[in-house]
Structures are given as C-alpha cells and as structure tokens.
Amino acid sequence: MSHEEKLQIAQHFLISSPPGQFDSVLADVKKLLPDSLLTPPMLSGIAKAYNERHSSIVSVDGGESNIVICKVSESVFPFHNTPPPALNPTPLHPPPSLSYQEGEIDPTKYVNTVTKKLIKVNHTTRTGKTDSTKPLPPTTFDSSVESKRLAIQTEVQNYLSKHFSGGVTALGVYSSNKKITVVISGEKLNLKNYWSGSWVSKWTVTTNNEVSGNSKIIAHYFEEGNVQLNTTKTFPEFKCEGGSDESLAKSVATKIGECEQALQLGLYQMYGAMSEETLKSMRRVLPVTRTKMEWNSAAHKMTKQLTNNPVK
C-alpha cells in the first residue's frame, strides 16, 4: 500500500470521527502511520475539513465565547459514509468549489458574528483567539439587511439559551446578497459514559422572508459496541410575517423551534415504538430449546446443586 493510500484511509477515519472524538481517533491513527507521513500542515488541512463537515464549535479566548465553522457550498449535510475526499497537496487551501465559507476570511481566520471581531482559529485544537488589530473586510455583512440580521441573531440566541441547555452551543448569523443564513451547532459529550451527540441546523431567510433549512443529528453510543444515529431532515419552505425586523425575527426563531421540536418528537416516537415493532419482529418467541427462560435464580441454584451432588 502506497503512502498516499495510507493517508487517504487515515483522512477518511479522521473526517468521519463521531462528535467529540476527533482527538481519540487521531491518537489511534498516529500509531498506525509513520511520524513523517501525517505532517502538521496535512493534519491542519484534515482538521479543517472535519470542522467544516461537522460545523464544529470553536472555543474563543479560553471559553469566553464560541463560534461555528461551516461552509455554504453544501445544501444538504454529508453523511459519515461518504467516500473520503482526494488528498489536497496544500491542505490549508480549499479547492475552488469550496472557496467561499460563511464567516471565513481565510483558512485560519473567521468572523464572530456577535462581536464582529476577527478570530484566528487553530483547526486541530478547535480553539481561537480574537484579533483586535485587524478590522473586518467591509463586505463581511450585507449592510442592506444588517438590522434584520441583528434582530434574528438576538432571537435565535434566546431560543438556544432556552432549549439547548446542558451542552455547548454556537451560533453564526451571516448575510450576503440580501439573504441571511443562520447556522446552529450544539454538542453534548459524555465520553466517560461512552456517548456523544451533535445537532447542527442551517436556515436561509430570503428577501421575501421565506425560510428553508435542514438539520443533521449524530448520536454515538460505544459502550461494549458501536451504535450510531446519523440522520438529516430537510424542512419545507415557509414564510414568516412581521411588521418590523424585531417581530419578523421572533417569527423566524419560533418557526425554527417548531421545526426542530417536531423532528425531536418524531425521533422520540420512533424509538418508543421500536421495542414493540422493530425489535420484537427480530426476537425469537422462544429460545432454540423451545422452552421459556426460567428467571428465578433459586431454581438455577437448585439445579446446579443437584447436578454437582447427585443423589446416590
């Protein structure tokens, strides 16, 4: 197997890492590859691709705030089982088809849409530092919809504070060509108890106040096994009404909440019915012995005693 093929496999493993487990997979991959093969620039490029695919959350200035890394070129989120992308000889520079990223100034600098500050990001550690010495480019936000963008950002942030508790969240609200894009990313990790999960949703608000979006949910349970949920839901377009930017923003946040709640309730109902429908159809009515299992532990102890001490 050539070095390029090894790197291709390693890249696929890393980009497909479940939420919160990139570092664990990286530690295992490093044991399988020579130190000289997975160079720091190559690793940074793979980490950037992972962060974009999963809309990773970056902790800024030691946890004072969070930003989300995302890209605009994919209308539907990719799944884990997509084939690994071709290795890029200059990993920190994305190919032309992915050249425009929401909030990206260059491959290591992103915009905090709340503070309107430039953030220098380390993709490998998923940490960032505010760079106050450089102003944002004048075209970072569309000034014609800035008031609407700020109002939507405030209302969606309130929605996150109420409904995304117990984990880590990040919000990015971007504007370009009179359209506003809302990206929500949430993670809840409990690796000590062998589970992790993420929720990412992306919404677009047009000039006619028509809203469309999709959500991607990943859940991973790996205690004595490896079970993953990886699902994507695309929501039909709906229209929001509002006499002002503030009332429109409230309507947008409410509709987003309704869509996401409907998705969550649908999953609850599916899993609630799974034991009676899906799993029941997979189980045997009786074991291979054609006799019911005796759950009384005393009966098993008595059988064992009689076996070990037969009556003479």
C-alpha positions as CSV (number, residue, x, y, z in Angstrom):
1,M,0.0,0.0,0.0
2,S,1.4,3.4,-1.0
3,H,1.9,6.3,1.4
4,E,-0.9,8.2,-0.4
5,E,-3.3,5.3,0.0
6,K,-2.5,5.2,3.8
7,L,-3.1,8.9,4.1
8,Q,-6.4,8.6,2.2
9,I,-7.6,6.0,4.7
10,A,-6.4,8.0,7.7
11,Q,-8.1,11.1,6.3
12,H,-11.4,9.2,6.0
13,F,-11.2,7.9,9.5
14,L,-10.5,11.3,10.9
15,I,-13.1,13.2,9.0
16,S,-15.7,10.5,9.9
17,S,-14.9,10.8,13.7
18,P,-18.0,11.0,15.9
19,P,-18.7,14.2,17.9
20,G,-16.0,15.0,20.4
21,Q,-13.8,12.1,19.3
22,F,-11.5,13.6,16.7
23,D,-8.6,13.6,19.1
24,S,-9.1,10.0,20.2
25,V,-9.2,8.8,16.5
26,L,-6.2,11.0,15.8
27,A,-4.2,9.3,18.6
28,D,-5.1,5.8,17.1
29,V,-4.3,6.9,13.6
30,K,-0.9,8.2,14.6
31,K,0.0,4.8,16.0
32,L,-0.6,3.3,12.5
33,L,1.3,5.8,10.5
34,P,5.0,6.9,10.4
35,D,5.6,10.2,12.1
36,S,6.8,11.7,8.9
37,L,3.6,10.8,6.9
38,L,1.0,12.8,8.8
39,T,2.7,16.2,8.7
40,P,1.4,19.2,10.7
41,P,0.2,21.0,7.5
42,M,-1.6,17.9,6.3
43,L,-3.2,17.4,9.8
44,S,-4.3,21.0,9.8
45,G,-6.0,20.6,6.5
46,I,-7.8,17.4,7.5
47,A,-8.9,19.1,10.8
48,K,-10.3,22.0,8.8
49,A,-12.2,19.6,6.5
50,Y,-13.6,17.8,9.6
51,N,-14.6,21.1,11.3
52,E,-16.4,22.3,8.1
53,R,-18.2,19.0,7.6
54,H,-19.4,18.8,11.2
55,S,-19.9,22.5,11.8
56,S,-17.5,22.2,14.7
57,I,-17.7,24.6,17.7
58,V,-14.5,26.6,18.3
59,S,-13.8,27.9,21.8
60,V,-12.6,31.5,21.6
61,D,-10.3,33.3,24.1
62,G,-10.4,30.4,26.6
63,G,-14.1,29.9,26.6
64,E,-15.4,33.4,26.7
65,S,-17.4,32.8,23.5
66,N,-17.9,30.2,20.8
67,I,-18.1,30.4,17.0
68,V,-19.1,27.7,14.5
69,I,-17.1,26.6,11.5
70,C,-19.3,26.0,8.5
71,K,-19.4,26.2,4.7
72,V,-22.1,27.4,2.3
73,S,-21.5,25.2,-0.7
74,E,-23.5,22.1,0.6
75,S,-27.3,22.4,0.6
76,V,-27.6,19.1,2.4
77,F,-25.2,17.9,5.1
78,P,-23.0,15.0,4.1
79,F,-23.2,11.6,5.8
80,H,-20.4,9.8,7.6
81,N,-20.2,7.1,4.9
82,T,-19.4,9.4,2.0
83,P,-16.2,8.5,0.3
84,P,-13.0,10.3,1.5
85,P,-12.1,13.4,-0.5
86,A,-9.0,13.4,-2.5
87,L,-5.9,14.4,-0.7
88,N,-5.1,18.1,-1.2
89,P,-1.4,18.9,-1.7
90,T,-1.9,22.2,0.1
91,P,-4.3,21.2,2.8
92,L,-5.0,24.7,4.3
93,H,-6.3,26.0,1.0
94,P,-9.7,24.6,0.0
95,P,-10.4,23.7,-3.6
96,P,-12.3,26.2,-5.8
97,S,-15.7,24.6,-5.3
98,L,-15.4,25.2,-1.5
99,S,-13.7,28.6,-1.7
100,Y,-16.5,30.6,-0.1
101,Q,-17.2,29.7,3.5
102,E,-19.7,31.5,5.7
103,G,-17.7,33.7,8.1
104,E,-14.4,32.7,6.7
105,I,-11.8,35.4,5.8
106,D,-9.1,33.0,5.1
107,P,-8.5,29.3,6.0
108,T,-7.4,30.2,9.6
109,K,-9.4,33.4,10.2
110,Y,-13.2,33.5,10.9
111,V,-15.8,36.1,11.9
112,N,-17.5,36.1,15.3
113,T,-20.9,37.4,14.1
114,V,-21.9,38.5,17.6
115,T,-18.8,40.6,18.5
116,K,-18.0,41.4,14.8
117,K,-14.3,40.5,15.5
118,L,-11.8,38.5,13.6
119,I,-11.0,35.1,15.2
120,K,-7.7,33.3,14.4
121,V,-8.6,29.6,14.6
122,N,-6.4,26.6,15.2
123,H,-8.3,23.8,13.4
124,T,-6.5,21.0,15.1
125,T,-7.3,22.1,18.7
126,R,-10.6,23.8,17.8
127,T,-9.6,26.9,19.7
128,G,-9.5,30.6,18.6
129,K,-8.1,33.9,19.7
130,T,-9.6,37.3,18.9
131,D,-7.5,39.5,16.7
132,S,-8.5,43.1,17.5
133,T,-5.7,44.6,15.5
134,K,-7.3,43.9,12.1
135,P,-10.7,45.2,11.1
136,L,-13.2,43.1,9.2
137,P,-13.5,43.5,5.5
138,P,-16.2,46.0,4.6
139,T,-18.1,43.3,2.7
140,T,-18.3,40.8,5.6
141,F,-22.0,41.6,6.2
142,D,-24.7,42.9,3.8
143,S,-25.5,46.4,5.1
144,S,-28.9,46.4,3.5
145,V,-30.2,43.7,5.8
146,E,-28.0,44.3,8.8
147,S,-30.8,45.4,11.1
148,K,-32.8,42.2,10.2
149,R,-29.7,40.1,10.7
150,L,-29.0,41.5,14.2
151,A,-32.6,41.0,15.2
152,I,-32.7,37.4,14.0
153,Q,-29.4,36.7,15.8
154,T,-30.8,38.0,19.1
155,E,-34.0,36.0,18.9
156,V,-32.3,32.7,17.8
157,Q,-29.7,33.2,20.6
158,N,-32.6,33.4,23.1
159,Y,-34.0,30.2,21.6
160,L,-30.7,28.4,22.1
161,S,-30.4,29.6,25.7
162,K,-33.8,28.1,26.5
163,H,-33.7,24.8,24.6
164,F,-30.0,23.9,24.2
165,S,-29.0,23.5,27.8
166,G,-26.5,21.1,29.3
167,G,-24.2,21.2,26.3
168,V,-22.1,23.5,24.2
169,T,-23.6,25.7,21.5
170,A,-22.5,28.2,18.9
171,L,-24.5,30.4,16.6
172,G,-23.5,32.1,13.4
173,V,-25.8,34.5,11.5
174,Y,-24.4,35.7,8.2
175,S,-25.7,37.9,5.4
176,S,-24.9,38.1,1.7
177,N,-26.8,39.2,-1.4
178,K,-29.7,40.3,0.8
179,K,-30.0,36.7,2.2
180,I,-29.5,35.8,5.8
181,T,-28.1,32.4,6.8
182,V,-28.4,31.0,10.4
183,V,-26.2,28.2,11.5
184,I,-26.8,26.5,14.8
185,S,-24.4,24.0,16.2
186,G,-24.8,22.1,19.5
187,E,-22.7,19.3,21.1
188,K,-23.3,17.2,24.2
189,L,-20.5,15.0,25.2
190,N,-20.1,12.3,27.9
191,L,-17.2,10.2,26.8
192,K,-16.7,8.8,30.2
193,N,-20.1,7.1,29.9
194,Y,-19.4,6.2,26.3
195,W,-21.8,8.5,24.4
196,S,-21.7,11.8,22.5
197,G,-24.0,13.7,20.2
198,S,-24.4,16.8,18.0
199,W,-27.2,18.8,16.4
200,V,-26.5,21.1,13.5
201,S,-29.1,23.1,11.6
202,K,-28.8,25.6,8.8
203,W,-31.5,28.1,7.8
204,T,-31.8,30.6,5.0
205,V,-34.0,33.7,5.1
206,T,-34.7,35.3,1.7
207,T,-35.6,38.8,0.8
208,N,-39.3,37.8,0.8
209,N,-38.9,36.4,4.3
210,E,-39.2,32.8,3.1
211,V,-37.3,30.4,5.3
212,S,-35.9,27.0,4.4
213,G,-33.5,24.8,6.2
214,N,-32.2,21.4,7.3
215,S,-30.9,19.7,10.4
216,K,-28.4,17.0,10.9
217,I,-28.3,14.9,14.1
218,I,-25.5,12.5,15.1
219,A,-25.6,10.3,18.2
220,H,-22.9,7.8,19.1
221,Y,-23.1,5.1,21.8
222,F,-20.0,2.9,22.2
223,E,-20.2,1.0,25.5
224,E,-19.2,-2.5,24.6
225,G,-20.3,-1.8,21.0
226,N,-20.6,0.9,18.4
227,V,-24.0,2.2,17.6
228,Q,-24.6,5.5,15.7
229,L,-27.6,7.5,14.6
230,N,-26.9,9.8,11.6
231,T,-29.9,11.4,10.2
232,T,-30.7,14.5,8.1
233,K,-34.0,16.3,7.8
234,T,-34.9,18.9,5.2
235,F,-37.8,21.1,6.1
236,P,-40.2,22.6,3.6
237,E,-40.1,26.3,2.9
238,F,-42.3,28.5,5.0
239,K,-43.0,32.2,5.1
240,C,-42.6,34.4,8.2
241,E,-44.5,37.6,8.7
242,G,-43.6,40.7,10.7
243,G,-44.3,44.4,10.6
244,S,-40.8,45.2,11.9
245,D,-37.4,43.5,12.0
246,E,-37.9,42.5,15.6
247,S,-41.3,40.9,15.0
248,L,-40.0,39.1,12.0
249,A,-37.1,37.8,14.0
250,K,-39.4,36.5,16.7
251,S,-41.4,34.7,14.0
252,V,-38.3,33.2,12.4
253,A,-37.0,31.9,15.8
254,T,-40.4,30.5,16.7
255,K,-40.7,28.6,13.4
256,I,-37.2,27.2,13.7
257,G,-38.1,26.0,17.2
258,E,-41.3,24.4,15.9
259,C,-39.5,22.5,13.1
260,E,-36.7,21.3,15.3
261,Q,-39.1,20.2,18.1
262,A,-41.2,18.3,15.5
263,L,-38.0,16.5,14.4
264,Q,-37.1,15.6,18.0
265,L,-40.6,14.4,18.8
266,G,-40.5,12.2,15.7
267,L,-37.4,10.6,16.9
268,Y,-38.9,10.0,20.4
269,Q,-41.9,8.3,18.8
270,M,-39.7,6.2,16.6
271,Y,-37.6,4.9,19.4
272,G,-40.7,4.5,21.7
273,A,-42.2,2.2,19.1
274,M,-39.0,0.4,18.2
275,S,-39.2,-2.1,21.1
276,E,-42.7,-3.2,20.2
277,E,-42.3,-3.1,16.4
278,T,-38.8,-3.3,15.0
279,L,-37.0,-5.2,17.8
280,K,-40.0,-7.5,18.6
281,S,-40.0,-8.8,15.0
282,M,-36.3,-9.6,15.3
283,R,-36.5,-11.6,18.5
284,R,-37.3,-15.3,18.8
285,V,-40.6,-16.0,20.6
286,L,-38.8,-18.9,22.3
287,P,-35.1,-19.9,22.6
288,V,-33.7,-22.7,20.5
289,T,-34.7,-25.2,23.3
290,R,-38.3,-24.3,22.7
291,T,-38.8,-23.7,26.4
292,K,-39.3,-20.5,28.3
293,M,-36.5,-19.0,30.2
294,E,-36.7,-19.5,34.0
295,W,-35.8,-16.2,35.6
296,N,-36.0,-17.5,39.2
297,S,-32.4,-17.6,40.4
298,A,-33.2,-20.0,43.2
299,A,-34.3,-22.6,40.6
300,H,-31.0,-22.3,38.8
301,K,-29.1,-22.7,42.1
302,M,-31.1,-25.8,42.9
303,T,-30.4,-27.4,39.5
304,K,-26.7,-26.7,39.9
305,Q,-26.6,-28.2,43.4
306,L,-28.4,-31.4,42.2
307,T,-26.0,-31.7,39.2
308,N,-22.9,-31.3,41.4
309,N,-24.3,-33.6,44.2
310,P,-26.4,-36.3,42.5
311,V,-28.5,-38.5,44.8
312,K,-27.0,-41.9,45.4
